[in-house]
Amino acid sequence: MKKLTLSVLLCFATHAVAEGLPDLGDISQSVLSPLQERQIGQQSMMQIRASRMFLDDPEVNDYLNQIGDRLVASSNEPALNFEFFAVDDESVNAFAIPGGFIGVNIGLLLTTQSESELASVLAHEIAHVTQHHYARLLSATQNDGLTSMAAIAVAILAARNSPQASQAAIMGAQARSVQKQLDFTRLHEQEADRIGLESLQKSSFNTHAMPEFLQRLQRATRLLEGNAPNYMRTHPITSERVADIENRVSKQPYRLIADSLDFQLIRTKLIAHQKSTADAISYFEHALTDKKFGNPVAQRYGLVLSLLRANDATRAQQEMDTLRAQAQGNALLDTLTGQVIAAQKNDQATLNYYKTAVLNHPQYRALIYDYAQLLIRTGQSALASHLLNDRISRYPADVTLYNLQAHAYQQLNKPLEQHQAQAYSYAWQGNIHAAIEQLELAKQAGGSFYQMSTIESDLRELRDMVDTRSKK
Ligand SMILES: [Zn+2]
């Protein structure tokens, strides 16, 4: 497990910023252009993906992207690229990294009481990005070299969620002074609220959810006696701020919008993730017998999930049968059904199930991973590599897809393709040296003129990265 280190980020950021500052006349843009923001964001995402803070669950991340994309589509910059991801941290926080990368802590996801509340937080973060608040914050600080400023900014943003110890290691005195300047001001917050509110309304969420969620956080803070959630520190919530949103929202009709089943299932999945297997089973059993709270479909989904984790294939199958009589056609449910069938250890039955399931959810990654794994295990790697290639063109930064592809090519005895896929997997995890090693192996294996020139050009690009890093 790699740690997020300042030195690595510093070098990345140097690389990103050193490429010449375009003079656009605008103060905020001349400090950090949108392209530079994107580069800094991409490089720090590589580090985050490889760190413990990244929740490596495609279902949770796909869900966040689905809600996020809906909001971006009705924002003032619908063409901007965004990536939303979950952070494995119980504290209540959400944050934006320059370039359109938005992290949401598990703690925040579980604090929201409706899908519209979650959307209101995402809409607010999206607005920080579309309004280029980080670039503007950086332009306001002129006391230090721009390059190190940008680098430290990224390190701090990425480190906000890591435990105190590693955070202290990452941040020196200089970094701490910059952090103060990076916390959003009241004006930034107000702008992000107003713009976020507009996209919330345009994408048909309940706008009243925004002040409701902020008030819930305020109440929670009072109970915690000043021990404010991180979110309140990075996005100060004042009574003035809440009053401003309430005033705007009061002119809009209260739209009661039902939460999607996905929202319920994702929350259930995260509750299960936080508990031990035995605790999770008894929690969902009680929830189902008490019938007091929550959605019974989601609760049974949580029970099946936990039974599978406990290797109780028989009970998982029984509960799944009940569940499927209540709800169908949902990708999360269909993915879990595949896992329940697979647990019965009948490969042919499982293969038959997946054949139909991928037709119903052709781009659902969690399902694709499971199906591809089974194909490889049952000696059908040609089919697996075909399936994976299709999805890689859609998700070019998906490390799991590359790892599976490398396995499939290994089985097909195609060493060039195998090492190339492994190289992309390492590169997207930020492990550039290992990626270069794999590309060298791919080169030795030999291939067509086209394949060899692709490898040469990838090698050049990766070596450039290493050079820039070592020069600092
Ligand atoms: Zn904010």
Boltz pocket constraint, residues with backbone or C-beta under 6 A from the ligand:
constraints:
  - pocket:
      binder: B
      contacts: [[A, 124], [A, 128], [A, 184], [A, 188], [A, 189], [A, 192], [A, 234], [A, 235], [A, 236]]
      max_distance: 6.0
